[in-house]
Amino acid sequence: MKIAFRIAFRHLGFKHQGSFTSFASLAAMVGLGLGICALILTASVLNGFEDTISRKIAGFDGHIRVQHFLFKPVVPFQTKLDSILTASNSSFSTVAYIQEAAMVRKGRSAEGILIIGHGENALPKSINQMMRKGSAGLNEGSIVIGSDLASALKVKVGDKLVLVDMKSMVTLSSGQRMKQAVVSGLFKSGLQEYDKTVVYMPIKDAQSLFQYDDKVSGYTISINNGKRAEFLAARIEEALGYPHYAITWQEKHRTLFNWLNLQKWPILIIFGMIALVGVANIVSALTMIVLEKIRSIGTLISMGMDKKTIRRIFLIKGIYIGVMGSLAGLGLALILAAIQIWFKPLSISEDIYFMSHVPVLFDWTMIAIIVLCGFISSILAALWPTHRASSIEPAIALRYE
């Protein structure tokens, strides 16, 4: 084994920097490295995009919403809900909410909105991080609105708006139910569906506006592990029974998440094929090395070296190219990703992509699989050239020009 290593690194190109085989080996490493780098970056960007969208949606809707099957007001049942979640060994937080359609007016301007009465004195931390102006605190008579809605109404923090219950506009006999509120904060999520339509207000104000008395629309549940949402939703439905209904954040936005999953794998496959080009270059590089070193191979065989050692020499060469190429690709991907995470040089339109810059999130399991596949592929790619090298006849090799 020791002689195979010495010959592989000293005789077959690495010490002959001017030889064509050295260039071919370097080109194979670079090709494989760029393919691995592209695949890791692609997977990390796709993971980052999905994670950013998921966190923003979960920040607004929670991981689970428990409500009436027909969206009717319900008597508060938080104590029972908390006991169900506690029995499931979950770390959670539950918040009561009221959700109703309404209209907001500012002078002659009016917009249709979705009012969410929030059961706590401050909005969740996830929404607090999206605040652009003002405060995320919810005091009596105050509201927090999206920046797109503020632009449409031409309002700023401190301005007063009139909120009108949509249902009271349909049943005019009972008169319109209206409430004046002061804008205390503006948020910007990048999700136009929320930025242009959602208005947060204290749950007591919402109960007064929509005549809910002490009832609520339901509860939002936030959990540490979003992957357990489907399991917990099923447990909640089973325990509460009809007419209570639990829906997860992914079920509510099924179309969006189906699209994310649909576009993820084709993109990874396409960039995986780029990495395969680098693997093919290993075959080409080793084949050229074999052709250039035929006389040397013949000399070694005629001196008594067995074919197993010859195969081992070229296999070591292929493994070296694969390992160095894979590690170089991994290192380059980590450097480029770190630059994007820290300095964010690549920006995108928030109105289209729901975020202001290209997100990056490392999935270390996926990265390990990519690097391992690159390494294994390089070994497989080296098998054919090594077999050809060991099958060369000494007499033919010594006559080779």
PyMOL commands that set and color helices and strands:
alter all, ss='L'
color gray80, all
select helices_A, chain A and resi 2-10+20-61+78-87+125-128+147-153+166-170+172-174+192-195+203-210+226-240+249-252+254-292+294-302+307-343+350-353+364-390+394-399
alter helices_A, ss='H'
color red, helices_A
select strands_A, chain A and resi 64-68+92-106+109-118+131-134+142-146+160-165+178-187+198-202+218-223+244-248
alter strands_A, ss='S'
color yellow, strands_A
deselect
rebuild
show_as cartoon
